[in-house]
Amino acid sequence: MIHLPSASELLEAGVTFKVNTKSEFLFDLRFSGGVLEIPQLKVDDGTEILFWNMVALEQCHYPDESYITDYVAILDYLINTGTDAHILVQNKILENWLADSDSVAKLFNGLWKNVIQSTMSSHFSVLSKDLNEFCSNPLHKLKATLRRDYGKTPWKTAASIAGVLLLVLTIIQTVCSVLQVVHTS
Protein backbone atom coordinates (compact mmCIF):
# COMPACT_ATOMS: atom_id res chain seq x y z
CA MET A 1 0.00 0.00 0.00
CA ILE A 2 1.12 3.54 -0.67
CA HIS A 3 1.39 6.59 1.52
CA LEU A 4 0.89 10.08 0.21
CA PRO A 5 1.63 13.31 2.09
CA SER A 6 -1.27 15.67 2.81
CA ALA A 7 -1.82 18.87 0.84
CA SER A 8 -0.24 20.98 3.60
CA GLU A 9 2.83 18.70 3.73
CA LEU A 10 3.14 18.88 -0.04
CA LEU A 11 2.86 22.67 0.08
CA GLU A 12 5.61 22.83 2.73
CA ALA A 13 7.81 20.68 0.49
CA GLY A 14 7.38 23.14 -2.37
CA VAL A 15 4.68 21.43 -4.43
CA THR A 16 2.48 23.85 -6.35
CA PHE A 17 -1.18 22.93 -6.89
CA LYS A 18 -2.80 23.72 -10.20
CA VAL A 19 -6.14 22.92 -11.82
CA ASN A 20 -5.73 20.49 -14.71
CA THR A 21 -7.74 22.20 -17.43
CA LYS A 22 -6.33 20.05 -20.23
CA SER A 23 -8.42 17.06 -19.27
CA GLU A 24 -12.05 16.53 -18.36
CA PHE A 25 -11.20 13.08 -17.02
CA LEU A 26 -11.53 13.33 -13.22
CA PHE A 27 -8.74 10.85 -12.53
CA ASP A 28 -6.13 12.63 -14.66
CA LEU A 29 -3.77 13.74 -11.90
CA ARG A 30 -0.31 14.77 -13.09
CA PHE A 31 2.88 15.68 -11.30
CA SER A 32 5.81 17.24 -13.07
CA GLY A 33 8.43 19.80 -12.10
CA GLY A 34 6.99 20.37 -8.64
CA VAL A 35 3.48 21.07 -9.97
CA LEU A 36 0.59 18.75 -9.08
CA GLU A 37 -2.24 19.17 -11.56
CA ILE A 38 -5.66 17.93 -10.46
CA PRO A 39 -8.94 18.35 -12.35
CA GLN A 40 -11.50 20.53 -10.59
CA LEU A 41 -14.13 18.76 -8.48
CA LYS A 42 -17.35 20.33 -7.25
CA VAL A 43 -18.06 19.23 -3.68
CA ASP A 44 -21.68 19.56 -2.60
CA ASP A 45 -24.29 17.68 -0.56
CA GLY A 46 -24.56 14.87 -3.13
CA THR A 47 -20.83 14.24 -3.51
CA GLU A 48 -20.55 11.85 -0.57
CA ILE A 49 -23.44 9.62 -1.67
CA LEU A 50 -22.25 9.66 -5.28
CA PHE A 51 -18.73 8.53 -4.34
CA TRP A 52 -20.02 5.90 -1.86
CA ASN A 53 -22.19 4.39 -4.57
CA MET A 54 -19.43 4.46 -7.20
CA VAL A 55 -16.91 2.88 -4.81
CA ALA A 56 -19.44 0.20 -3.80
CA LEU A 57 -20.19 -0.59 -7.45
CA GLU A 58 -16.53 -0.78 -8.28
CA GLN A 59 -15.73 -2.94 -5.24
CA CYS A 60 -18.50 -5.41 -6.12
CA HIS A 61 -18.26 -5.62 -9.90
CA TYR A 62 -14.85 -4.26 -10.95
CA PRO A 63 -12.36 -5.03 -8.14
CA ASP A 64 -9.42 -5.23 -10.58
CA GLU A 65 -10.21 -1.84 -12.12
CA SER A 66 -10.43 0.35 -9.06
CA TYR A 67 -10.01 3.82 -10.57
CA ILE A 68 -12.70 5.49 -8.46
CA THR A 69 -11.48 3.78 -5.29
CA ASP A 70 -7.93 4.88 -6.10
CA TYR A 71 -9.10 8.45 -6.70
CA VAL A 72 -10.96 8.47 -3.38
CA ALA A 73 -7.85 7.08 -1.65
CA ILE A 74 -5.67 9.83 -3.16
CA LEU A 75 -8.11 12.52 -2.02
CA ASP A 76 -8.28 10.92 1.44
CA TYR A 77 -4.49 11.13 1.69
CA LEU A 78 -4.38 14.70 0.38
CA ILE A 79 -7.15 15.96 2.67
CA ASN A 80 -6.61 15.19 6.35
CA THR A 81 -7.72 18.46 7.91
CA GLY A 82 -9.71 21.55 7.07
CA THR A 83 -6.40 23.27 6.28
CA ASP A 84 -5.67 20.69 3.58
CA ALA A 85 -9.13 21.19 2.09
CA HIS A 86 -8.70 24.96 2.26
CA ILE A 87 -5.43 24.71 0.28
CA LEU A 88 -7.21 22.80 -2.48
CA VAL A 89 -10.16 25.23 -2.42
CA GLN A 90 -7.81 28.23 -2.63
CA ASN A 91 -6.12 26.69 -5.67
CA LYS A 92 -9.56 26.11 -7.24
CA ILE A 93 -9.08 22.33 -7.35
CA LEU A 94 -12.10 21.85 -5.11
CA GLU A 95 -15.19 23.97 -5.59
CA ASN A 96 -16.66 23.96 -2.09
CA TRP A 97 -20.46 24.11 -1.84
CA LEU A 98 -20.48 22.80 1.73
CA ALA A 99 -20.43 24.82 4.95
CA ASP A 100 -16.66 25.12 5.35
CA SER A 101 -13.33 23.42 4.68
CA ASP A 102 -13.70 21.19 7.76
CA SER A 103 -16.88 19.72 6.23
CA VAL A 104 -14.95 18.89 3.05
CA ALA A 105 -12.21 17.22 5.09
CA LYS A 106 -14.75 15.20 7.07
CA LEU A 107 -16.45 14.10 3.84
CA PHE A 108 -13.25 12.81 2.21
CA ASN A 109 -11.93 11.25 5.43
CA GLY A 110 -15.10 9.20 5.71
CA LEU A 111 -15.26 7.99 2.11
CA TRP A 112 -12.44 5.48 2.28
CA LYS A 113 -13.44 3.86 5.56
CA ASN A 114 -14.25 0.14 5.36
CA VAL A 115 -12.94 -0.06 1.80
CA ILE A 116 -10.80 -3.06 1.00
CA GLN A 117 -8.12 -2.33 -1.54
CA SER A 118 -5.24 -4.67 -2.22
CA THR A 119 -3.55 -2.82 -5.08
CA MET A 120 -3.56 0.60 -6.62
CA SER A 121 -3.51 1.38 -10.34
CA SER A 122 -0.07 1.96 -11.80
CA HIS A 123 -0.89 5.59 -12.64
CA PHE A 124 -1.65 6.48 -9.01
CA SER A 125 1.27 4.36 -7.73
CA VAL A 126 3.70 6.27 -9.95
CA LEU A 127 2.13 9.58 -8.90
CA SER A 128 2.49 8.64 -5.23
CA LYS A 129 6.11 7.52 -5.72
CA ASP A 130 7.00 10.76 -7.51
CA LEU A 131 5.37 12.94 -4.84
CA ASN A 132 7.07 11.02 -2.02
CA GLU A 133 10.47 11.36 -3.73
CA PHE A 134 9.92 15.09 -4.23
CA CYS A 135 8.93 15.56 -0.56
CA SER A 136 11.86 13.51 0.75
CA ASN A 137 14.37 15.84 -0.93
CA PRO A 138 15.37 18.42 1.73
CA LEU A 139 16.46 20.89 -0.97
CA HIS A 140 12.86 21.28 -2.16
CA LYS A 141 11.67 22.00 1.37
CA LEU A 142 14.49 24.51 1.92
CA LYS A 143 13.65 26.36 -1.31
CA ALA A 144 9.95 26.43 -0.40
CA THR A 145 10.73 27.77 3.08
CA LEU A 146 13.04 30.45 1.71
CA ARG A 147 10.46 31.46 -0.89
CA ARG A 148 7.65 31.54 1.69
CA ASP A 149 9.54 33.30 4.51
CA TYR A 150 11.92 35.61 2.64
CA GLY A 151 10.61 36.07 -0.87
CA LYS A 152 6.85 36.47 -0.61
CA THR A 153 6.89 40.20 -1.38
CA PRO A 154 9.42 42.35 -3.26
CA TRP A 155 10.28 44.16 -0.01
CA LYS A 156 11.03 40.93 1.84
CA THR A 157 13.17 39.77 -1.08
CA ALA A 158 15.10 43.05 -1.19
CA ALA A 159 15.62 43.04 2.59
CA SER A 160 16.81 39.43 2.51
CA ILE A 161 19.29 40.12 -0.30
CA ALA A 162 20.55 43.23 1.52
CA GLY A 163 20.99 41.23 4.74
CA VAL A 164 22.96 38.48 2.99
CA LEU A 165 25.09 41.04 1.15
CA LEU A 166 25.80 42.88 4.42
CA LEU A 167 26.79 39.59 6.08
CA VAL A 168 29.16 38.70 3.23
CA LEU A 169 30.77 42.15 3.28
CA THR A 170 31.21 41.94 7.07
CA ILE A 171 32.91 38.55 6.74
CA ILE A 172 35.22 39.90 4.01
CA GLN A 173 36.10 42.90 6.17
CA THR A 174 36.84 40.63 9.15
CA VAL A 175 39.05 38.34 7.06
CA CYS A 176 40.93 41.33 5.62
CA SER A 177 41.47 42.77 9.12
CA VAL A 178 42.78 39.43 10.44
CA LEU A 179 45.08 39.04 7.42
CA GLN A 180 46.40 42.58 7.93
CA VAL A 181 47.17 41.89 11.62
CA VAL A 182 48.86 38.57 10.77
CA HIS A 183 50.83 40.12 7.90
CA THR A 184 52.14 43.04 10.04
CA SER A 185 53.19 40.77 12.92
PEZI-V148843 format. One record per residue. PHI is phi in whole degrees, 0 to 359 (none if undefined). Layout:
PHI
PHI
This chain:
none
266
227
231
295
286
300
291
293
295
297
296
276
101
284
258
263
216
285
276
268
284
229
263
282
303
268
273
270
227
227
203
60
82
245
260
260
228
297
291
231
274
250
224
297
269
297
299
295
301
293
302
294
294
294
297
298
295
297
279
250
225
295
272
237
263
293
291
297
297
298
297
297
299
295
296
292
293
248
256
229
298
297
298
297
298
299
289
291
300
272
63
281
252
259
273
249
263
298
202
293
296
294
296
298
297
300
288
289
269
290
264
291
61
260
262
219
270
226
238
301
298
300
287
294
294
301
298
299
297
294
296
296
299
290
280
278
294
296
295
293
297
298
295
295
298
297
289
274
240
228
288
236
300
291
296
297
298
295
293
296
297
296
294
299
298
296
296
296
295
296
298
297
297
297
296
295
295
297
293
294
292
290
279
279
